[in-house]
Amino acid sequence: MSVSDGPHMSILSEVDRLRRIPLFAQIDTSKLKLLAFTSERLAFEKGAVLFKQGDRGDSAYLILEGSVDVVVDSANGPVTVAHLGQNAFVGEMSLLCDMPRTAAIVATAPLDTLKIKKEQFFQLLRDMPQMALEILRELAERLNNTNKELSSAYAKLRSAGIE
């Protein structure tokens, strides 16, 4: 292998890796190459904070390996509201809604990620309607789960005589 083959081979292996992620499975190879080329590969140690609640959202992260906790501030201190692993996408809500981060993301294991900047993210959504649909499905599922948890919490409060 010559020196010039190095980056080419790493882009191809990155494309292969992206193709295994359900969100990107049906996306054209040339678009995956562009994503692999323009994204930033970042590693984090266990305990590292990818971003904090309230931070400005300038990018989203695709978890290639490892896991994270989604942590929100509450009156009683930080509360872990979700645990996400390989192939999860985090940080997209603040990009879609142009608002501060709604939670902190904390690595619970060594983490390998692909950082996708805001401009790239919107270009992906424009170019790949199937990806936009997958993200909408994921957000709808999160909203449904949150609604179920809220209903359960309200029921417990009512049964305890607290409203």
VMD Tcl script that builds the backbone (N, CA, C; Angstrom):
set m [mol new atoms 489]
animate dup $m
set s [atomselect $m all]
$s set {name element resname resid chain x y z} {
  {N N MET 1 A 0.846 -1.178 0.000}
  {CA C MET 1 A 0.000 0.000 0.000}
  {C C MET 1 A 0.888 1.237 0.000}
  {N N SER 2 A 0.621 2.152 -0.877}
  {CA C SER 2 A 1.395 3.385 -0.912}
  {C C SER 2 A 0.820 4.375 0.092}
  {N N VAL 3 A 1.560 5.444 0.329}
  {CA C VAL 3 A 1.131 6.461 1.281}
  {C C VAL 3 A -0.211 7.057 0.866}
  {N N SER 4 A -0.429 7.253 -0.416}
  {CA C SER 4 A -1.672 7.881 -0.869}
  {C C SER 4 A -2.888 6.975 -0.684}
  {N N ASP 5 A -2.668 5.662 -0.532}
  {CA C ASP 5 A -3.795 4.753 -0.309}
  {C C ASP 5 A -4.329 4.829 1.114}
  {N N GLY 6 A -3.540 5.325 2.058}
  {CA C GLY 6 A -3.924 5.351 3.468}
  {C C GLY 6 A -5.273 6.006 3.739}
  {N N PRO 7 A -5.438 7.305 3.419}
  {CA C PRO 7 A -6.710 7.963 3.688}
  {C C PRO 7 A -7.866 7.313 2.927}
  {N N HIS 8 A -7.587 6.849 1.693}
  {CA C HIS 8 A -8.635 6.198 0.896}
  {C C HIS 8 A -9.143 4.952 1.609}
  {N N MET 9 A -8.224 4.159 2.127}
  {CA C MET 9 A -8.606 2.940 2.834}
  {C C MET 9 A -9.374 3.272 4.111}
  {N N SER 10 A -8.960 4.313 4.823}
  {CA C SER 10 A -9.659 4.645 6.061}
  {C C SER 10 A -11.063 5.162 5.764}
  {N N ILE 11 A -11.236 5.887 4.677}
  {CA C ILE 11 A -12.579 6.361 4.289}
  {C C ILE 11 A -13.454 5.164 3.948}
  {N N LEU 12 A -12.909 4.184 3.217}
  {CA C LEU 12 A -13.701 3.001 2.864}
  {C C LEU 12 A -14.093 2.196 4.099}
  {N N SER 13 A -13.171 2.068 5.052}
  {CA C SER 13 A -13.511 1.328 6.270}
  {C C SER 13 A -14.534 2.106 7.090}
  {N N GLU 14 A -14.428 3.419 7.068}
  {CA C GLU 14 A -15.406 4.263 7.769}
  {C C GLU 14 A -16.786 4.131 7.115}
  {N N VAL 15 A -16.834 4.105 5.789}
  {CA C VAL 15 A -18.097 3.928 5.059}
  {C C VAL 15 A -18.711 2.577 5.413}
  {N N ASP 16 A -17.886 1.546 5.463}
  {CA C ASP 16 A -18.375 0.218 5.825}
  {C C ASP 16 A -18.970 0.233 7.233}
  {N N ARG 17 A -18.296 0.906 8.114}
  {CA C ARG 17 A -18.781 1.015 9.498}
  {C C ARG 17 A -20.106 1.781 9.556}
  {N N LEU 18 A -20.190 2.895 8.828}
  {CA C LEU 18 A -21.432 3.684 8.795}
  {C C LEU 18 A -22.585 2.872 8.213}
  {N N ARG 19 A -22.299 2.076 7.201}
  {CA C ARG 19 A -23.335 1.279 6.545}
  {C C ARG 19 A -23.988 0.290 7.513}
  {N N ARG 20 A -23.247 -0.144 8.536}
  {CA C ARG 20 A -23.793 -1.092 9.518}
  {C C ARG 20 A -24.732 -0.422 10.522}
  {N N ILE 21 A -24.754 0.898 10.529}
  {CA C ILE 21 A -25.627 1.636 11.438}
  {C C ILE 21 A -26.991 1.787 10.764}
  {N N PRO 22 A -28.066 1.350 11.425}
  {CA C PRO 22 A -29.396 1.381 10.796}
  {C C PRO 22 A -29.763 2.738 10.183}
  {N N LEU 23 A -29.404 3.821 10.826}
  {CA C LEU 23 A -29.729 5.159 10.335}
  {C C LEU 23 A -29.134 5.422 8.950}
  {N N PHE 24 A -27.986 4.802 8.652}
  {CA C PHE 24 A -27.278 5.049 7.400}
  {C C PHE 24 A -27.317 3.876 6.424}
  {N N ALA 25 A -28.002 2.800 6.771}
  {CA C ALA 25 A -27.955 1.556 5.993}
  {C C ALA 25 A -28.350 1.724 4.526}
  {N N GLN 26 A -29.332 2.564 4.247}
  {CA C GLN 26 A -29.841 2.710 2.882}
  {C C GLN 26 A -29.250 3.904 2.129}
  {N N ILE 27 A -28.276 4.542 2.708}
  {CA C ILE 27 A -27.731 5.760 2.109}
  {C C ILE 27 A -26.661 5.419 1.071}
  {N N ASP 28 A -26.681 6.157 -0.014}
  {CA C ASP 28 A -25.763 5.995 -1.127}
  {C C ASP 28 A -24.302 6.062 -0.659}
  {N N THR 29 A -23.465 5.185 -1.210}
  {CA C THR 29 A -22.058 5.098 -0.818}
  {C C THR 29 A -21.327 6.433 -0.976}
  {N N SER 30 A -21.593 7.163 -2.046}
  {CA C SER 30 A -20.892 8.440 -2.254}
  {C C SER 30 A -21.236 9.432 -1.143}
  {N N LYS 31 A -22.483 9.407 -0.665}
  {CA C LYS 31 A -22.877 10.314 0.414}
  {C C LYS 31 A -22.259 9.872 1.741}
  {N N LEU 32 A -22.124 8.566 1.925}
  {CA C LEU 32 A -21.465 8.078 3.140}
  {C C LEU 32 A -19.977 8.437 3.124}
  {N N LYS 33 A -19.360 8.395 1.940}
  {CA C LYS 33 A -17.952 8.797 1.823}
  {C C LYS 33 A -17.802 10.261 2.220}
  {N N LEU 34 A -18.709 11.096 1.733}
  {CA C LEU 34 A -18.669 12.522 2.057}
  {C C LEU 34 A -18.845 12.724 3.562}
  {N N LEU 35 A -19.784 11.996 4.160}
  {CA C LEU 35 A -20.006 12.092 5.604}
  {C C LEU 35 A -18.748 11.670 6.364}
  {N N ALA 36 A -18.156 10.553 5.975}
  {CA C ALA 36 A -16.947 10.058 6.645}
  {C C ALA 36 A -15.800 11.061 6.494}
  {N N PHE 37 A -15.706 11.682 5.331}
  {CA C PHE 37 A -14.620 12.624 5.065}
  {C C PHE 37 A -14.795 13.934 5.840}
  {N N THR 38 A -16.047 14.397 5.982}
  {CA C THR 38 A -16.282 15.703 6.591}
  {C C THR 38 A -16.568 15.649 8.089}
  {N N SER 39 A -16.798 14.470 8.630}
  {CA C SER 39 A -17.051 14.331 10.069}
  {C C SER 39 A -15.734 14.209 10.819}
  {N N GLU 40 A -15.820 14.448 12.113}
  {CA C GLU 40 A -14.635 14.348 12.956}
  {C C GLU 40 A -14.781 13.128 13.874}
  {N N ARG 41 A -13.813 12.264 13.845}
  {CA C ARG 41 A -13.825 11.067 14.693}
  {C C ARG 41 A -13.230 11.465 16.034}
  {N N LEU 42 A -13.986 11.274 17.125}
  {CA C LEU 42 A -13.512 11.652 18.454}
  {C C LEU 42 A -13.664 10.493 19.428}
  {N N ALA 43 A -12.665 10.327 20.283}
  {CA C ALA 43 A -12.707 9.315 21.334}
  {C C ALA 43 A -12.811 10.028 22.680}
  {N N PHE 44 A -13.559 9.426 23.599}
  {CA C PHE 44 A -13.725 9.969 24.941}
  {C C PHE 44 A -13.477 8.856 25.950}
  {N N GLU 45 A -12.924 9.225 27.098}
  {CA C GLU 45 A -12.730 8.269 28.176}
  {C C GLU 45 A -14.002 8.162 28.998}
  {N N LYS 46 A -14.131 7.084 29.741}
  {CA C LYS 46 A -15.263 6.915 30.653}
  {C C LYS 46 A -15.313 8.120 31.598}
  {N N GLY 47 A -16.504 8.687 31.772}
  {CA C GLY 47 A -16.672 9.848 32.642}
  {C C GLY 47 A -16.586 11.178 31.925}
  {N N ALA 48 A -16.113 11.178 30.683}
  {CA C ALA 48 A -16.009 12.425 29.924}
  {C C ALA 48 A -17.393 12.953 29.588}
  {N N VAL 49 A -17.517 14.280 29.545}
  {CA C VAL 49 A -18.776 14.935 29.203}
  {C C VAL 49 A -18.675 15.423 27.751}
  {N N LEU 50 A -19.552 14.895 26.873}
  {CA C LEU 50 A -19.541 15.323 25.471}
  {C C LEU 50 A -20.064 16.744 25.356}
  {N N PHE 51 A -21.150 17.030 26.084}
  {CA C PHE 51 A -21.661 18.387 26.207}
  {C C PHE 51 A -22.543 18.469 27.440}
  {N N LYS 52 A -22.749 19.704 27.918}
  {CA C LYS 52 A -23.523 19.949 29.129}
  {C C LYS 52 A -24.911 20.484 28.778}
  {N N GLN 53 A -25.848 20.265 29.681}
  {CA C GLN 53 A -27.177 20.846 29.521}
  {C C GLN 53 A -27.021 22.365 29.478}
  {N N GLY 54 A -27.706 22.993 28.520}
  {CA C GLY 54 A -27.622 24.445 28.378}
  {C C GLY 54 A -26.585 24.914 27.379}
  {N N ASP 55 A -25.625 24.037 27.002}
  {CA C ASP 55 A -24.635 24.415 25.986}
  {C C ASP 55 A -25.327 24.716 24.664}
  {N N ARG 56 A -24.673 25.538 23.854}
  {CA C ARG 56 A -25.171 25.806 22.509}
  {C C ARG 56 A -24.924 24.571 21.650}
  {N N GLY 57 A -25.930 24.165 20.889}
  {CA C GLY 57 A -25.792 22.991 20.041}
  {C C GLY 57 A -25.168 23.322 18.702}
  {N N ASP 58 A -23.936 22.853 18.472}
  {CA C ASP 58 A -23.275 23.112 17.199}
  {C C ASP 58 A -22.981 21.833 16.429}
  {N N SER 59 A -23.297 20.677 17.060}
  {CA C SER 59 A -23.022 19.399 16.410}
  {C C SER 59 A -23.813 18.286 17.093}
  {N N ALA 60 A -23.904 17.167 16.396}
  {CA C ALA 60 A -24.505 15.954 16.941}
  {C C ALA 60 A -23.427 14.875 16.924}
  {N N TYR 61 A -23.620 13.842 17.715}
  {CA C TYR 61 A -22.642 12.765 17.813}
  {C C TYR 61 A -23.309 11.433 17.513}
  {N N LEU 62 A -22.637 10.646 16.724}
  {CA C LEU 62 A -23.059 9.280 16.464}
  {C C LEU 62 A -22.138 8.386 17.283}
  {N N ILE 63 A -22.714 7.549 18.129}
  {CA C ILE 63 A -21.912 6.663 18.969}
  {C C ILE 63 A -21.551 5.422 18.157}
  {N N LEU 64 A -20.271 5.285 17.847}
  {CA C LEU 64 A -19.791 4.133 17.089}
  {C C LEU 64 A -19.523 2.956 18.023}
  {N N GLU 65 A -18.935 3.254 19.172}
  {CA C GLU 65 A -18.667 2.229 20.182}
  {C C GLU 65 A -18.739 2.881 21.549}
  {N N GLY 66 A -19.194 2.103 22.537}
  {CA C GLY 66 A -19.287 2.612 23.897}
  {C C GLY 66 A -20.715 2.943 24.272}
  {N N SER 67 A -20.866 3.660 25.379}
  {CA C SER 67 A -22.198 4.013 25.854}
  {C C SER 67 A -22.151 5.324 26.620}
  {N N VAL 68 A -23.324 5.962 26.722}
  {CA C VAL 68 A -23.442 7.242 27.412}
  {C C VAL 68 A -24.701 7.255 28.270}
  {N N ASP 69 A -24.682 8.126 29.274}
  {CA C ASP 69 A -25.882 8.450 30.029}
  {C C ASP 69 A -26.362 9.812 29.564}
  {N N VAL 70 A -27.684 9.961 29.493}
  {CA C VAL 70 A -28.320 11.242 29.218}
  {C C VAL 70 A -28.752 11.771 30.583}
  {N N VAL 71 A -28.186 12.901 30.997}
  {CA C VAL 71 A -28.377 13.406 32.351}
  {C C VAL 71 A -28.992 14.804 32.298}
  {N N VAL 72 A -30.089 14.981 33.066}
  {CA C VAL 72 A -30.729 16.300 33.131}
  {C C VAL 72 A -30.645 16.831 34.561}
  {N N ASP 73 A -30.582 18.147 34.670}
  {CA C ASP 73 A -30.585 18.793 35.975}
  {C C ASP 73 A -32.005 18.778 36.526}
  {N N SER 74 A -32.123 18.566 37.833}
  {CA C SER 74 A -33.425 18.632 38.489}
  {C C SER 74 A -33.257 19.385 39.803}
  {N N ALA 75 A -34.365 19.653 40.473}
  {CA C ALA 75 A -34.317 20.333 41.772}
  {C C ALA 75 A -33.517 19.520 42.781}
  {N N ASN 76 A -33.478 18.199 42.603}
  {CA C ASN 76 A -32.753 17.317 43.515}
  {C C ASN 76 A -31.379 16.909 42.988}
  {N N GLY 77 A -30.885 17.616 41.985}
  {CA C GLY 77 A -29.583 17.287 41.421}
  {C C GLY 77 A -29.713 16.560 40.091}
  {N N PRO 78 A -28.584 16.116 39.527}
  {CA C PRO 78 A -28.609 15.441 38.218}
  {C C PRO 78 A -29.388 14.126 38.248}
  {N N VAL 79 A -30.159 13.875 37.191}
  {CA C VAL 79 A -30.934 12.646 37.058}
  {C C VAL 79 A -30.622 12.020 35.699}
  {N N THR 80 A -30.245 10.736 35.705}
  {CA C THR 80 A -30.013 10.012 34.456}
  {C C THR 80 A -31.375 9.585 33.905}
  {N N VAL 81 A -31.695 10.055 32.701}
  {CA C VAL 81 A -33.002 9.761 32.111}
  {C C VAL 81 A -32.930 8.711 31.007}
  {N N ALA 82 A -31.722 8.417 30.531}
  {CA C ALA 82 A -31.577 7.387 29.497}
  {C C ALA 82 A -30.134 6.914 29.458}
  {N N HIS 83 A -29.975 5.706 28.958}
  {CA C HIS 83 A -28.646 5.124 28.727}
  {C C HIS 83 A -28.635 4.687 27.266}
  {N N LEU 84 A -27.679 5.192 26.490}
  {CA C LEU 84 A -27.621 4.905 25.057}
  {C C LEU 84 A -26.307 4.241 24.706}
  {N N GLY 85 A -26.350 3.398 23.684}
  {CA C GLY 85 A -25.155 2.680 23.279}
  {C C GLY 85 A -24.847 2.826 21.808}
  {N N GLN 86 A -24.165 1.820 21.285}
  {CA C GLN 86 A -23.699 1.815 19.906}
  {C C GLN 86 A -24.822 2.151 18.936}
  {N N ASN 87 A -24.506 2.972 17.945}
  {CA C ASN 87 A -25.390 3.420 16.864}
  {C C ASN 87 A -26.396 4.480 17.287}
  {N N ALA 88 A -26.362 4.925 18.539}
  {CA C ALA 88 A -27.271 5.991 18.973}
  {C C ALA 88 A -26.756 7.327 18.451}
  {N N PHE 89 A -27.702 8.239 18.266}
  {CA C PHE 89 A -27.426 9.581 17.785}
  {C C PHE 89 A -27.799 10.525 18.912}
  {N N VAL 90 A -26.895 11.396 19.347}
  {CA C VAL 90 A -27.187 12.332 20.425}
  {C C VAL 90 A -26.849 13.754 19.998}
  {N N GLY 91 A -27.615 14.697 20.540}
  {CA C GLY 91 A -27.344 16.105 20.273}
  {C C GLY 91 A -28.122 16.692 19.122}
  {N N GLU 92 A -28.912 15.871 18.437}
  {CA C GLU 92 A -29.625 16.370 17.260}
  {C C GLU 92 A -30.781 17.293 17.625}
  {N N MET 93 A -31.358 17.134 18.821}
  {CA C MET 93 A -32.515 17.970 19.191}
  {C C MET 93 A -32.166 19.449 19.213}
  {N N SER 94 A -31.007 19.798 19.774}
  {CA C SER 94 A -30.647 21.215 19.835}
  {C C SER 94 A -30.353 21.777 18.446}
  {N N LEU 95 A -29.947 20.903 17.522}
  {CA C LEU 95 A -29.726 21.353 16.144}
  {C C LEU 95 A -31.060 21.581 15.439}
  {N N LEU 96 A -31.966 20.618 15.602}
  {CA C LEU 96 A -33.266 20.704 14.933}
  {C C LEU 96 A -34.101 21.875 15.446}
  {N N CYS 97 A -34.038 22.119 16.742}
  {CA C CYS 97 A -34.883 23.145 17.358}
  {C C CYS 97 A -34.158 24.461 17.580}
  {N N ASP 98 A -32.880 24.511 17.253}
  {CA C ASP 98 A -32.048 25.702 17.457}
  {C C ASP 98 A -32.212 26.240 18.879}
  {N N MET 99 A -31.970 25.344 19.845}
  {CA C MET 99 A -32.101 25.692 21.250}
  {C C MET 99 A -30.928 25.108 22.020}
  {N N PRO 100 A -30.736 25.562 23.270}
  {CA C PRO 100 A -29.639 24.991 24.064}
  {C C PRO 100 A -29.838 23.494 24.295}
  {N N ARG 101 A -28.760 22.812 24.631}
  {CA C ARG 101 A -28.814 21.378 24.909}
  {C C ARG 101 A -29.797 21.113 26.045}
  {N N THR 102 A -30.641 20.095 25.865}
  {CA C THR 102 A -31.664 19.771 26.864}
  {C C THR 102 A -31.142 18.810 27.923}
  {N N ALA 103 A -29.956 18.270 27.743}
  {CA C ALA 103 A -29.372 17.326 28.690}
  {C C ALA 103 A -27.861 17.305 28.503}
  {N N ALA 104 A -27.194 16.740 29.483}
  {CA C ALA 104 A -25.758 16.480 29.369}
  {C C ALA 104 A -25.587 15.052 28.872}
  {N N ILE 105 A -24.502 14.804 28.163}
  {CA C ILE 105 A -24.173 13.455 27.696}
  {C C ILE 105 A -22.835 13.086 28.322}
  {N N VAL 106 A -22.845 11.979 29.097}
  {CA C VAL 106 A -21.668 11.554 29.844}
  {C C VAL 106 A -21.293 10.131 29.429}
  {N N ALA 107 A -20.039 9.940 29.061}
  {CA C ALA 107 A -19.556 8.611 28.658}
  {C C ALA 107 A -19.554 7.673 29.864}
  {N N THR 108 A -20.177 6.498 29.706}
  {CA C THR 108 A -20.188 5.507 30.777}
  {C C THR 108 A -19.199 4.378 30.487}
  {N N ALA 109 A -18.532 4.479 29.368}
  {CA C ALA 109 A -17.509 3.528 28.943}
  {C C ALA 109 A -16.625 4.273 27.953}
  {N N PRO 110 A -15.446 3.750 27.638}
  {CA C PRO 110 A -14.663 4.389 26.571}
  {C C PRO 110 A -15.544 4.526 25.331}
  {N N LEU 111 A -15.449 5.667 24.688}
  {CA C LEU 111 A -16.402 6.033 23.653}
  {C C LEU 111 A -15.695 6.405 22.361}
  {N N ASP 112 A -16.217 5.905 21.257}
  {CA C ASP 112 A -15.741 6.269 19.927}
  {C C ASP 112 A -16.926 6.892 19.210}
  {N N THR 113 A -16.771 8.131 18.747}
  {CA C THR 113 A -17.898 8.849 18.142}
  {C C THR 113 A -17.530 9.468 16.797}
  {N N LEU 114 A -18.565 9.832 16.086}
  {CA C LEU 114 A -18.421 10.625 14.879}
  {C C LEU 114 A -19.165 11.926 15.143}
  {N N LYS 115 A -18.438 13.041 15.148}
  {CA C LYS 115 A -19.025 14.353 15.407}
  {C C LYS 115 A -19.462 14.954 14.076}
  {N N ILE 116 A -20.747 15.271 13.992}
  {CA C ILE 116 A -21.318 15.823 12.763}
  {C C ILE 116 A -21.750 17.255 13.040}
  {N N LYS 117 A -21.120 18.197 12.349}
  {CA C LYS 117 A -21.422 19.611 12.561}
  {C C LYS 117 A -22.819 19.961 12.039}
  {N N LYS 118 A -23.354 21.047 12.563}
  {CA C LYS 118 A -24.725 21.475 12.266}
  {C C LYS 118 A -24.989 21.591 10.761}
  {N N GLU 119 A -24.083 22.231 10.038}
  {CA C GLU 119 A -24.278 22.431 8.596}
  {C C GLU 119 A -24.332 21.086 7.871}
  {N N GLN 120 A -23.427 20.183 8.253}
  {CA C GLN 120 A -23.392 18.831 7.675}
  {C C GLN 120 A -24.694 18.092 7.955}
  {N N PHE 121 A -25.146 18.205 9.209}
  {CA C PHE 121 A -26.356 17.522 9.648}
  {C C PHE 121 A -27.544 17.943 8.780}
  {N N PHE 122 A -27.705 19.248 8.578}
  {CA C PHE 122 A -28.828 19.727 7.765}
  {C C PHE 122 A -28.665 19.344 6.296}
  {N N GLN 123 A -27.428 19.298 5.818}
  {CA C GLN 123 A -27.203 18.857 4.440}
  {C C GLN 123 A -27.594 17.383 4.296}
  {N N LEU 124 A -27.258 16.575 5.299}
  {CA C LEU 124 A -27.657 15.162 5.283}
  {C C LEU 124 A -29.180 15.032 5.229}
  {N N LEU 125 A -29.867 15.820 6.038}
  {CA C LEU 125 A -31.333 15.752 6.060}
  {C C LEU 125 A -31.924 16.175 4.715}
  {N N ARG 126 A -31.325 17.203 4.103}
  {CA C ARG 126 A -31.810 17.653 2.788}
  {C C ARG 126 A -31.566 16.602 1.715}
  {N N ASP 127 A -30.376 15.986 1.750}
  {CA C ASP 127 A -29.982 15.021 0.723}
  {C C ASP 127 A -30.605 13.643 0.914}
  {N N MET 128 A -30.944 13.313 2.150}
  {CA C MET 128 A -31.373 11.945 2.457}
  {C C MET 128 A -32.680 11.934 3.246}
  {N N PRO 129 A -33.796 12.011 2.535}
  {CA C PRO 129 A -35.091 12.019 3.225}
  {C C PRO 129 A -35.285 10.801 4.121}
  {N N GLN 130 A -34.725 9.645 3.745}
  {CA C GLN 130 A -34.894 8.457 4.587}
  {C C GLN 130 A -34.221 8.632 5.940}
  {N N MET 131 A -33.112 9.381 5.978}
  {CA C MET 131 A -32.453 9.657 7.259}
  {C C MET 131 A -33.317 10.590 8.100}
  {N N ALA 132 A -33.899 11.591 7.462}
  {CA C ALA 132 A -34.798 12.505 8.175}
  {C C ALA 132 A -35.962 11.735 8.783}
  {N N LEU 133 A -36.506 10.773 8.032}
  {CA C LEU 133 A -37.608 9.972 8.556}
  {C C LEU 133 A -37.178 9.126 9.750}
  {N N GLU 134 A -35.980 8.552 9.686}
  {CA C GLU 134 A -35.480 7.749 10.803}
  {C C GLU 134 A -35.297 8.605 12.055}
  {N N ILE 135 A -34.790 9.806 11.874}
  {CA C ILE 135 A -34.614 10.706 13.018}
  {C C ILE 135 A -35.971 11.099 13.584}
  {N N LEU 136 A -36.943 11.377 12.706}
  {CA C LEU 136 A -38.298 11.690 13.180}
  {C C LEU 136 A -38.884 10.527 13.968}
  {N N ARG 137 A -38.698 9.309 13.483}
  {CA C ARG 137 A -39.189 8.129 14.203}
  {C C ARG 137 A -38.550 8.028 15.590}
  {N N GLU 138 A -37.251 8.240 15.641}
  {CA C GLU 138 A -36.541 8.171 16.923}
  {C C GLU 138 A -37.057 9.233 17.889}
  {N N LEU 139 A -37.228 10.459 17.395}
  {CA C LEU 139 A -37.731 11.534 18.260}
  {C C LEU 139 A -39.157 11.250 18.719}
  {N N ALA 140 A -39.987 10.702 17.827}
  {CA C ALA 140 A -41.359 10.351 18.196}
  {C C ALA 140 A -41.358 9.260 19.265}
  {N N GLU 141 A -40.460 8.287 19.139}
  {CA C GLU 141 A -40.364 7.218 20.132}
  {C C GLU 141 A -39.930 7.778 21.486}
  {N N ARG 142 A -38.971 8.704 21.469}
  {CA C ARG 142 A -38.529 9.333 22.720}
  {C C ARG 142 A -39.687 10.094 23.371}
  {N N LEU 143 A -40.442 10.840 22.560}
  {CA C LEU 143 A -41.581 11.597 23.080}
  {C C LEU 143 A -42.628 10.657 23.664}
  {N N ASN 144 A -42.907 9.562 22.984}
  {CA C ASN 144 A -43.861 8.575 23.472}
  {C C ASN 144 A -43.405 7.991 24.812}
  {N N ASN 145 A -42.135 7.639 24.912}
  {CA C ASN 145 A -41.600 7.101 26.170}
  {C C ASN 145 A -41.689 8.133 27.299}
  {N N THR 146 A -41.376 9.384 26.980}
  {CA C THR 146 A -41.461 10.449 27.978}
  {C C THR 146 A -42.903 10.620 28.445}
  {N N ASN 147 A -43.854 10.592 27.511}
  {CA C ASN 147 A -45.271 10.716 27.871}
  {C C ASN 147 A -45.712 9.577 28.789}
  {N N LYS 148 A -45.261 8.354 28.488}
  {CA C LYS 148 A -45.597 7.207 29.344}
  {C C LYS 148 A -45.026 7.391 30.748}
  {N N GLU 149 A -43.769 7.837 30.827}
  {CA C GLU 149 A -43.140 8.046 32.129}
  {C C GLU 149 A -43.843 9.145 32.911}
  {N N LEU 150 A -44.232 10.233 32.234}
  {CA C LEU 150 A -44.957 11.321 32.894}
  {C C LEU 150 A -46.315 10.844 33.394}
  {N N SER 151 A -47.022 10.087 32.577}
  {CA C SER 151 A -48.330 9.560 32.987}
  {C C SER 151 A -48.188 8.683 34.217}
  {N N SER 152 A -47.178 7.840 34.229}
  {CA C SER 152 A -46.924 6.960 35.364}
  {C C SER 152 A -46.600 7.778 36.617}
  {N N ALA 153 A -45.769 8.801 36.459}
  {CA C ALA 153 A -45.400 9.648 37.598}
  {C C ALA 153 A -46.618 10.395 38.131}
  {N N TYR 154 A -47.462 10.938 37.235}
  {CA C TYR 154 A -48.683 11.632 37.667}
  {C C TYR 154 A -49.620 10.683 38.402}
  {N N ALA 155 A -49.738 9.467 37.904}
  {CA C ALA 155 A -50.620 8.464 38.560}
  {C C ALA 155 A -50.105 8.172 39.973}
  {N N LYS 156 A -48.785 8.034 40.120}
  {CA C LYS 156 A -48.226 7.767 41.445}
  {C C LYS 156 A -48.462 8.954 42.377}
  {N N LEU 157 A -48.319 10.172 41.873}
  {CA C LEU 157 A -48.565 11.359 42.690}
  {C C LEU 157 A -50.031 11.419 43.124}
  {N N ARG 158 A -50.947 11.145 42.197}
  {CA C ARG 158 A -52.373 11.170 42.512}
  {C C ARG 158 A -52.721 10.122 43.564}
  {N N SER 159 A -52.163 8.921 43.403}
  {CA C SER 159 A -52.476 7.852 44.359}
  {C C SER 159 A -51.895 8.147 45.744}
  {N N ALA 160 A -50.855 8.988 45.790}
  {CA C ALA 160 A -50.267 9.386 47.064}
  {C C ALA 160 A -50.940 10.646 47.615}
  {N N GLY 161 A -51.941 11.168 46.872}
  {CA C GLY 161 A -52.648 12.370 47.315}
  {C C GLY 161 A -51.909 13.659 47.043}
  {N N ILE 162 A -50.913 13.605 46.173}
  {CA C ILE 162 A -50.137 14.811 45.820}
  {C C ILE 162 A -50.462 15.175 44.372}
  {N N GLU 163 A -50.826 16.431 44.145}
  {CA C GLU 163 A -51.099 16.834 42.758}
  {C C GLU 163 A -50.497 18.170 42.444}
}
mol reanalyze $m
mol bondsrecalc $m
mol representation Tube
mol addrep $m
